[in-house]
């Protein structure tokens, strides 16, 4: 007799068989076989329970109750195996024999119960009404199998709970859905075994497993629990622009993205060993520990790759099984553009090295030429000084005679002597510049009579510029100091010569010397030369001490741009400074400051440090 419980069970069975078929048609996911096997086992169980309610005879009801045992044993067993495979690692196929073997043995024991009474010790209808449900008294084997099944159900709860703990937040709701759905058959079975819960006087457990299957069907179709990750991984693999190959433990290609397929000109690499693929045969995946350079031909051009190996294990990061390697991911990173950039960079470095070597060679050649030129100038200066001294001596003798015999010749002879002094000053400047350019040059340490030195320098410049007036202010000037007399005299000469050259006739040039305290509290010589000349533009004051620099307003006045630079270099050797205060059109004041030190201290300052 067809009853409402039977109709509900059969309808649920049909729905479960449909979801099992749909689940098997999905892309492979971990534990798929066990999940479908659980659905089929639950359908077996529910079908037997439905027929048990339909048939009226007690013997027929008992037969279908015994037929249900195969599904009763396999359903929770396959469910536990599915959860283990999905949340931890894919189990080997041999584990499927456990629920099947135990299910078959229990099924046979149920069908032969009349001989041993180990499952049901007694069976009787609950009433005399036709088709009344049966009441079963359970034997020892029933409780043994129940404990076996409860062990699998407890294992399912533990595995799911650990999955919730280990899962990322985005997927914890899926595992929580597992746990909630799994609680339904657990509660139903415990209630039935204890006699506290039935559904239409039937065991509610098959109903609960079918309900759990419906919940997972919703997870599959609505939440896309099983197909979301594989589809996402496939899409990600296809989207990677670099070639990626998945190899099994034997080195065979089981998966490849489009970029990897394009590298194999003679067909697909799937199913072939890596050693048999052109261009990739030299790679040994197990030996790759660091990125390995590789050059392959693609689309008629050579491309550079770096091969990287990522091991694939059957585990999830824990336990002994986690260490078992089942294959590897071989990624070929395309570094063609980087390699070309590196080659261009290497070429640029080579060219820069060549340019540097050429520049160094030119520098050496220029330094040699400069040394040769300086040597020539030094030699020429020495060679010129001798005839100039002879000319000056002859002019002096002629002056002595001319005072008596030819007074009209005196101006001409004085002009000759001034010209000789100018030439001697130029030669002295050239020789001093050559000496200052020598890194080994050091200032002399001689006792100097400062007032006499300054008067002599002013007199010499006055003789070279007749009609010009040099005013000396030596009040407060130190009487003595230790230093290099010729170099100090050269500084004074250059400053006076510069002032006389660029100040108008009739205006005096003032030379002043005094002693003052320096920044360190030590006494220092201050020597200033002031003129009322053209001044120096503000924009050019920083460069006025540069070598060979001449101000833009000097016009046609003779000069080489060496004198002021030489003053600064000598001052630096002394440990002193030279400064400028100038106003355009009003004149300039150059101030030279040199330390007045004891001879021992002065020796340290005159050790010959390199100066510009």
Secondary structure, 3 states (H helix, E strand, C coil): CCCHHHHHHHHHHHHHHHHHHHHHHCCCCCCHHHHHHHHHHHHHHHHHHHHHHHCCCHHHHHHHHHHCHHHHHHHHHHHHHHHHHHHCCCCCHHHHHHHHHHHHHHHHHHHCHHHHCCCEEEEEECCCCCCCCEEEEECHHHHHHHHHHHHHHHHHHHHHHHHHHHCCHHHHHHHHHHHHHHHHHHHHHHHHHCCCCCECCECCHHHHHHHHHHHHHHHHHCCCCCHHHHHHHHHHHHHCCCEEEEEECCCEEEEECHHHHCCCCCCCCCCCEHHHCCCCCCCCHHHCCCCEEEEEEECCEEEEEEEEEEEEECCCCCCHHHHCEEEEEEEEEECHHHHHHHHHHHHHHHHHHHHHHHHHHHHHHHHHHHHHHHHHHHHHHHHHHHHHHHHHHHHHHHHHHHHHHCHHHHHHHHHHHHHHHHHHHHHHHHHHHHHHCCCCCCCCCEEEEHHHHHHHHHHHHHHHCCCCCEEEECCCCCCEEEECHHHHHHHHHHHHHHHHHCCCCCCCEEEEEEEEECCCCCEEEEEEEECCCCCCCHHHHHHCCCCCCCCCCCCCCCCCCCHHHHHHHHHHHHCCEEEEEEECCCEEEEEEEEECCCHHHHHHHCCCCCCC
